[in-house]
Amino acid sequence: MCKTLSSFEQLGSFLREMPKVETSLFEVLSDNKASEVAKKKAAEDLDAKVDNILMRVESKDFLFGVNESKNDYNDYCRNLAAHLLTFQEGGKVNRIMIALEMLLENMAPSYKTELRALKKKIMDNGEVKQLGFDWQALKLPFFADRFSFLFCKTSVAPKAAPQIVYVDREVIKEVVKVVEKEKVVKEYVQVEVEAKPKEDPSYFGKEDHYTEFKSSFIEKPESARYDNQKIEVCRKICGFLNADGGKVFIGVDPESGHAYPVQEGRYYYGVARDMFVHLKTYTFCHAPINNPEIYARWIKREIHNIFESSNPETISLFINECIRVEQSKKHENVIEISVRPSLYCIVYLNSVAYQRNGEECKEMDSDMILVRRQNLKSITNEVKFYDKLMDAKRNHKQAILYGYASANSGIISDRRVEPYEFVCNGESVLCYDMDKKAIRQFKLSRISDVKVLKDDWKYAKEHVAAKTDVFDWTDMGRHYHICFDMGLRAMAYFCDTYANASRYMFELVANGVWRLDTTIYALEPARAFFLSMADEIQIQDTEDSEELRKSIRDFVLEHVM
């Protein structure tokens, strides 16, 4: 379904994130003299880019009937068409055809009727042709109408569901620059709205690259070739972790895409069946699972235990941050296992790494593992500390920060804390310091090691919400009003140095002069920043400016003069 984006800014932001096919890929794949290794690498790069595009196209709304950014839309189409020329068969063909049709209808609405008529004619004749242009043609900056014509005339999605466009009567605003002034032109677009079918809450769609259906977490289907249903579910999760993420739905029929009813006659189905089996089988050694919330928590524990044996060193890097288990908001008898891609490690199941490819979950060979590993983020101490402290925060546990180097006191010491909130884009953690009996902010980069204790929080009532200034200092009750006029170099350095800083908080007051007028919670960081760029900064008068100047003078007299 296509809708409109809320603004041109949102459309522009979306298009700027769009992956594009580099010219080098076309040249390698169309060169008969290119080596097989080079062609294989280029094909893998193209396949990865198209996976990203399909994920974006299938999950985003598009602006209908606007001729702006045709070249950007063309890049989407060039990527998808290039994939069809390279991989003329495979599970992505239908998805690519549908995505192409949706893009082209949005790019050239005047061709919509012709596009649908030609597509129906080809489908009625049972004729499916390959795309009628070559690599060289794909490199041309052709416009949307020409591409639409070529697409209609030479290709069609076999048995693809029609892409229905729903657009109400609306006003599309186009900003036109005229003699350095912005003029708003209103264009009224009238489109017939087709009747929307009533949504079926029991229907979850079809399995694809991002979706997997399972009837149960405990019992395998009679026709299954595997023995352990839990391992099979975890195999699908492993595939999502090592690819682009996705969802596993427990309690949905893989054939029909419909959720199972809770009960028919005396027989239970789906999640209700799993809870019944668990109550019947495990009552003597486990707490009873008698509602979906407890069932979801039990599944999460089982998944953790299964993955831990194959990933003992890295499980903390993905199990909590990447896997979420909860009852479906759409249907009471379905559990959703949401999986985000693993960012820091390859995930294994019984010593095998799996990766999702279309509707299949395949074993990764050494080349696939190498390519995946090259795109992973490095595991720094800060990442490890963040994970441990997040675990302490989530479970309301105390922790010890070993060897913390304090910038205030200049002392390295161990701190026993209650971590409860991350600030500064996750670079710092807000804790209740149990020795000082006060709230303190700790930078992860200054910690030597972290140990999560078994002791529960004791001072939860003292955990106040984080409030930090532009220098990343926490509000401890003291407030200072400062105003700096900076040159371009100082302003850029400020934005690069402090996580909470942004260029948008500055006011351009003169040619090459930007003003920062804000409230801070300590004078020390403002003093340090001024001294680092004194030739680029002027202190403007405020009610607290004299106190800041005195702090700077005293510091210079004590440490410099």
Beta strands, then each sheet from edge to edge (+ up, - down):
strand 1: 170-178
strand 2: 181-189
strand 3: 211-214
strand 4: 246-250
strand 5: 263-264
strand 6: 267-268
strand 7: 323-327
strand 8: 335-339
strand 9: 354-357
strand 10: 360-363
strand 11: 397-405
strand 12: 412-423
strand 13: 428-433
strand 14: 438-443
strand 15: 449-456
strand 16: 480-486
strand 17: 507-510
strand 18: 513-520
strand 19: 537-539
sheet 1: 1+ 2-
sheet 2: 3+ 4+ 8- 7+
sheet 3: 5+ 6-
sheet 4: 9+ 10-
sheet 5: 14+ 13- 12+ 11- 15+
sheet 6: 17+ 18- 16+ 19-
end
